[in-house]
Amino acid sequence: MSWSGHCQVPGQFAPVDLIGIPYRLGADPLKHGATDCVNLCRTVLAWYGINTPAPTRQWYRRLRDGDTAVFWEELESWGYRTTTAAATTVALLKIGTGYGLAAYYEEGWLYCNAQMNRVAWSPFVSIEAVYCPGKSN
């Protein structure tokens, strides 16, 4: 595997720089040095020049209450469902009885690994749906 270079832009992470950082619900990598799955995906998409809506406090409250529909709603606000994984796609992963988000990067997925409690990369994850940012034609 040949990774793209580390980020040289102050205040921005390259996707490869996210690997290994800790998972923490509500964390933003630039502010906290940790991330959750939503901010992981937002950071990767920002690397490619794509802006996505920031999750709200209500989004996190619903998630803490076990309302996993928030993942589907978040992805619908970002773009449309597709069957093709590419550099700017995001996946909804099935993780045990819950869900998480992953961002496609270098022919695999960056995601928050619950066992390691850190961001990991893998070419194989259990995908429920794939979304492409933007609006379908």
C-alpha positions in Angstrom: 0.0 0.0 0.0 1.4 3.4 -1.0 -0.2 6.2 1.1 -0.6 9.7 -0.2 1.6 12.2 1.6 1.0 13.6 5.0 -0.7 17.0 5.1 1.6 20.1 4.9 -1.3 22.5 5.3 -1.6 24.0 8.8 -5.0 23.3 10.4 -5.8 20.4 8.1 -5.4 16.6 8.4 -4.6 14.4 5.4 -6.7 11.3 5.6 -3.6 9.1 6.4 -2.9 11.4 9.4 -6.2 10.2 11.0 -5.1 6.6 11.3 -4.4 5.8 14.9 -6.0 8.9 16.5 -8.4 8.1 19.4 -12.1 7.8 19.0 -14.3 10.0 21.2 -17.9 10.8 20.5 -18.3 14.5 19.5 -14.6 15.0 19.0 -13.2 16.9 16.0 -9.6 16.0 15.0 -8.4 19.6 14.6 -9.8 20.7 18.0 -9.4 17.6 20.1 -6.8 15.3 18.6 -9.5 12.7 18.6 -12.5 12.0 16.4 -15.9 10.4 16.0 -17.1 8.7 12.8 -19.0 11.8 11.6 -16.1 14.1 12.0 -13.7 11.5 10.6 -15.8 11.5 7.4 -16.2 15.3 7.4 -12.4 15.7 7.7 -11.7 13.3 4.8 -14.3 14.9 2.5 -12.8 18.3 3.4 -9.4 17.0 2.2 -11.1 16.6 -1.2 -12.7 20.0 -1.0 -16.2 18.9 -0.1 -18.0 20.6 2.7 -20.6 18.7 4.7 -23.1 19.9 7.4 -21.8 19.7 10.9 -23.7 17.4 13.3 -25.8 19.3 15.8 -26.1 18.7 19.6 -29.5 17.2 18.9 -27.9 14.7 16.5 -25.6 13.5 19.3 -28.4 13.5 21.9 -30.4 11.2 19.6 -27.4 9.0 19.1 -26.8 8.7 22.8 -30.5 7.7 23.2 -29.9 4.9 20.8 -31.6 6.5 17.8 -29.4 5.1 14.9 -31.7 6.7 12.3 -29.6 9.8 12.7 -26.9 8.1 10.6 -29.2 7.6 7.6 -30.5 11.2 8.0 -27.0 12.6 8.2 -26.0 10.8 5.0 -29.1 11.9 3.2 -28.2 15.5 3.9 -24.7 15.0 2.6 -25.6 13.4 -0.7 -27.2 10.4 -2.5 -26.9 6.7 -2.3 -24.6 5.0 -4.8 -23.1 1.6 -5.5 -19.6 2.9 -6.4 -16.9 3.5 -3.8 -14.5 6.3 -4.8 -12.3 8.9 -3.0 -15.3 11.0 -2.1 -17.7 8.4 -0.9 -18.9 7.6 2.7 -20.3 4.3 3.9 -22.7 3.4 6.7 -21.2 0.5 8.5 -22.9 -2.1 10.6 -21.0 -2.4 13.9 -22.5 -5.0 16.2 -26.0 -3.8 16.9 -25.2 -0.2 15.9 -23.9 1.9 13.1 -20.9 4.0 12.2 -19.6 5.9 9.3 -16.5 5.3 7.2 -14.7 7.3 4.5 -13.2 5.7 1.4 -9.5 6.3 1.1 -6.7 4.6 -0.9 -8.9 1.6 -2.0 -10.1 1.0 1.6 -12.1 2.5 4.4 -11.1 4.8 7.3 -13.3 4.1 10.2 -13.5 4.2 14.0 -12.5 0.7 15.2 -14.4 0.0 18.4 -12.0 -2.7 19.6 -9.0 -0.5 19.3 -10.9 2.7 20.2 -8.9 4.4 17.4 -9.2 5.2 13.7 -8.2 2.3 11.5 -8.0 1.6 7.7 -9.2 -1.6 6.1 -10.1 -2.7 2.6 -12.9 -4.8 4.1 -15.7 -3.5 6.3 -19.4 -4.5 6.8 -21.2 -1.9 4.6 -24.9 -1.2 4.8 -24.9 1.7 2.3 -22.6 3.9 0.3 -23.2 7.6 -0.3 -21.7 10.2 -2.6 -21.7 13.9 -1.6 -23.8 16.2 -3.7 -27.1 15.8 -5.4 -28.1 13.1 -7.8 -29.0 14.1 -11.4 
